[in-house]
Amino acid sequence: MKAVVYQGPRKVSVEEVPDARIEDPNDVVVRITTTNICGSDLHMYEGRTGVEEGKVLGHENMGVVEAVGDAVRQFKAGDRVSVPFNIGCGSCRNCLTGWSSFCTRMNPTEGMDGAAYGYANMGPYDGGQAEYLRVPFADFNLLSLPEGDEHENDFTMLSDIFPTGWHGVELSGFQVGDRVAVFGGGPVGLMAAHSAMIRGASQVFVVDRQPDRLRLAEKIGATPVDFSQGDPVQQLLDATDGLGVDRGVEAVGYQAHDHSGEEHPELVLDNLVASVRTTGGIGVVGVYVPEDPGASSDLAKEGRIPWQYGQFFTKGQSMGTGQAPVKRYNRQLRDLIVAGRATPGWIVSHELGLDEAPDGYAHFDAREDGWTKVLLHPSA
């Protein structure tokens, strides 16, 4: 089968790789109809992770069940499904308590709880930027979708970025009527803004400097904040009569940079602490890593990021962090899509065939205007 394979920094290629197959009675094989390039994939693409060359990429996947293991009971060939990026066993303590993003059994990497498809340090699993994908423990991990091809671009967001954006709002301690500032107008940040508005925020700010992202934020009724035009903290304080917002979402991660492009991994955390009111909350869903050899400082290379913890403590703020447990949210979000209450597909800018993936990665990584979310269709 064809698949997108990591070949080194800023180099991916479409190669013939061994077919995905049933390896355990609990497996299914999914024929991929849509798979997305995620902003998190760019950390690997840019050489800022320990991903090995030859890795098949892709953790945002959906498709149709092609083959079913003997122990699978809930799915059959022909079923349309969404594949959460988390791979859970379904029976460890974390999976049983709703934290499938921190499954203790599926990732053999030392010191790492939580597994995923096609991602650095998240286990030996191939990704779904391919024609087919093996899904372990399918009865636990898959989400059923309505038959046909309706809502394809909406449903493809259920594997990661829509639940992740929702999780960022949840981690912040959001309550109806809150004012929310989302730092980072990439796909996850825009999904966090979409989620906050669905959940009843009184006002949502999206902080970024890319004009296309800010236009999308404004399109859904959020207030764009361009940090290249001035201190974002001051802009948010001015917009809230000096009080600050009630909740903040960090959707940038460890490669945060200022308007000149210089990296400051602590920048967004500091800005959130300064712009969220006393006793407010912050949800962090931007990726941070234990080690970053390509970082701009010796401390950051060790995964140590000095930030305004003293101010955070003094203001009595709270913070939640970590990868989203997709299964906790994806059924409800699917139903919101079917009901017409959520339309995450509005974020899509480009739909490409699998063979066009290298160009898609290059344009998306370069932050070229208009390249906000790239979908790949292996059958195209």
LOTIVEX-142854 format. One line per 10 residues: number of its first residue (from 1); for each residue x, y, z of C-alpha. Coordinates in steps of 0.05 Angstrom, whole numbers. Layout:
% residues N
NUM = X,Y,Z; ...
//
This chain:
% residues 380
1 = 0,0,0; 21,73,-8; 38,114,54; 70,179,75; 139,163,105; 184,208,146; 253,212,113; 287,266,155; 279,339,172; 230,372,123
11 = 228,311,79; 171,263,71; 156,217,13; 100,172,-11; 126,101,-12; 102,30,-20; 101,-2,49; 75,-69,75; -1,-73,76; -36,-61,142
21 = -63,-128,166; -98,-163,223; -44,-180,275; -89,-195,335; -161,-220,340; -181,-152,368; -156,-114,307; -191,-84,248; -162,-56,184; -192,10,162
31 = -191,34,90; -174,108,98; -220,157,64; -193,220,97; -129,232,137; -104,300,158; -38,336,166; -37,360,238; 2,419,265; 34,369,313
41 = 61,331,252; 103,392,237; 144,382,301; 168,316,269; 172,345,199; 218,400,223; 263,350,259; 245,373,329; 227,304,356; 261,236,361
51 = 217,204,307; 255,152,268; 265,155,193; 218,107,158; 159,121,204; 91,122,170; 59,187,194; -13,206,208; -56,206,271; -119,241,246
61 = -156,186,210; -224,162,188; -250,111,137; -287,47,126; -274,-20,160; -241,-67,110; -224,-129,152; -244,-152,222; -208,-196,273; -244,-256,301
71 = -253,-224,370; -284,-159,345; -358,-155,361; -382,-84,349; -356,-71,279; -361,-105,212; -333,-94,142; -365,-34,110; -376,6,174; -356,79,171
81 = -312,99,230; -271,153,262; -204,132,292; -184,171,355; -110,187,355; -104,155,424; -93,79,424; -121,50,488; -124,-20,515; -192,-8,546
91 = -177,-43,611; -120,-7,647; -136,42,704; -130,104,660; -172,76,604; -226,54,653; -228,123,684; -234,161,618; -161,176,606; -148,135,544
101 = -96,187,524; -52,160,581; -63,85,571; -10,49,612; -5,-14,568; 0,5,494; 65,44,492; 129,6,506; 171,70,506; 202,78,575
111 = 171,133,616; 113,145,568; 40,130,583; -4,139,522; 1,113,451; -17,142,383; -12,127,309; 49,151,270; 79,196,323; 146,203,358
121 = 153,166,425; 81,144,422; 93,71,407; 110,27,347; 44,40,310; 42,61,237; 2,123,220; -58,130,175; -31,177,121; -36,114,80
131 = -87,73,42; -100,27,102; -91,29,177; -89,-26,230; -130,-8,292; -116,-48,356; -172,-62,407; -221,-37,355; -284,-47,397; -256,2,448
141 = -221,51,402; -266,62,343; -325,109,337; -384,91,292; -405,143,240; -468,147,198; -464,111,131; -448,148,67; -402,207,57; -442,264,88
151 = -403,309,137; -337,278,115; -297,342,128; -331,352,194; -324,280,219; -250,278,201; -238,329,256; -264,280,309; -200,240,310; -160,296,343
161 = -167,371,335; -241,381,351; -237,339,415; -170,371,431; -197,441,424; -257,421,467; -210,390,518; -170,455,522; -233,492,541; -253,438,590
171 = -184,439,624; -191,514,634; -251,504,680; -297,539,632; -367,561,654; -423,588,612; -415,662,601; -340,663,610; -294,705,566; -240,661,535
181 = -173,677,503; -144,624,457; -70,633,443; -54,602,376; -99,607,315; -78,542,283; -127,485,274; -130,465,348; -136,538,371; -192,551,322
191 = -227,488,345; -220,512,417; -252,578,397; -308,540,361; -318,497,423; -320,556,470; -373,589,428; -415,526,424; -411,519,499; -436,590,512
201 = -376,636,520; -395,709,523; -334,729,482; -276,690,451; -209,721,432; -160,686,385; -88,710,389; -43,699,329; -6,738,276; -24,701,212
211 = -77,740,174; -112,678,146; -120,648,215; -146,714,244; -196,720,187; -223,650,202; -229,668,276; -269,731,258; -312,690,210; -340,648,267
221 = -352,708,312; -288,708,353; -248,771,364; -180,769,330; -119,794,367; -57,806,324; 4,801,368; 48,830,314; 11,896,324; 24,902,398
231 = 29,866,464; -27,815,465; -34,819,541; -47,893,537; -96,884,480; -135,833,521; -134,876,583; -158,936,543; -215,894,514; -237,871,583
241 = -234,937,620; -170,916,654; -200,854,686; -171,800,642; -207,741,612; -238,686,654; -205,627,617; -145,617,572; -126,561,524; -54,547,504
251 = -56,519,433; 16,535,412; 65,490,449; 139,488,458; 157,522,393; 124,587,412; 156,648,380; 148,723,381; 127,767,322; 198,767,295
261 = 201,691,293; 248,682,352; 230,623,396; 210,633,469; 180,568,496; 153,604,558; 121,661,519; 50,637,514; 48,611,585; 72,678,611
271 = 21,716,568; -36,672,593; -17,681,666; -16,757,654; -81,761,615; -125,712,655; -159,743,716; -144,723,787; -174,654,803; -184,642,729
281 = -163,579,693; -116,557,637; -120,495,593; -56,474,559; -64,429,498; -4,455,457; 50,401,455; 108,404,504; 162,350,505; 209,323,559
291 = 270,340,517; 280,387,458; 351,384,431; 334,438,380; 312,488,432; 340,559,438; 367,551,509; 402,497,550; 345,492,599; 293,484,544
301 = 335,430,513; 324,391,577; 250,405,575; 256,456,631; 217,519,615; 222,578,664; 155,614,666; 117,661,712; 98,609,763; 102,659,820
311 = 51,704,787; 8,643,770; 9,624,844; -3,694,869; -64,702,824; -94,636,849; -101,609,778; -111,537,760; -82,498,701; -98,433,667
321 = -52,400,616; -43,341,571; -65,306,509; -140,299,498; -175,234,515; -213,234,450; -263,180,470; -288,224,527; -316,274,477; -321,245,406
331 = -391,214,411; -422,279,436; -384,320,384; -406,272,329; -478,282,350; -469,358,350; -444,353,279; -503,310,257; -551,359,290; -518,418,255
341 = -495,450,319; -421,440,304; -388,449,236; -313,440,246; -302,428,172; -303,503,161; -229,502,178; -209,461,116; -169,499,64; -140,444,20
351 = -159,373,0; -104,333,-35; -90,263,-59; -40,222,-20; 13,232,-73; 9,307,-61; 27,300,13; 99,324,7; 75,390,-24; 20,395,28
361 = 70,388,84; 117,440,53; 62,493,44; 31,481,112; 98,483,148; 116,548,112; 52,579,140; 34,602,71; -27,645,69; -91,604,63
371 = -60,538,83; -98,529,148; -118,455,147; -97,402,97; -136,338,85; -109,278,46; -155,230,9; -117,166,-7; -168,143,-58; -166,208,-97
//
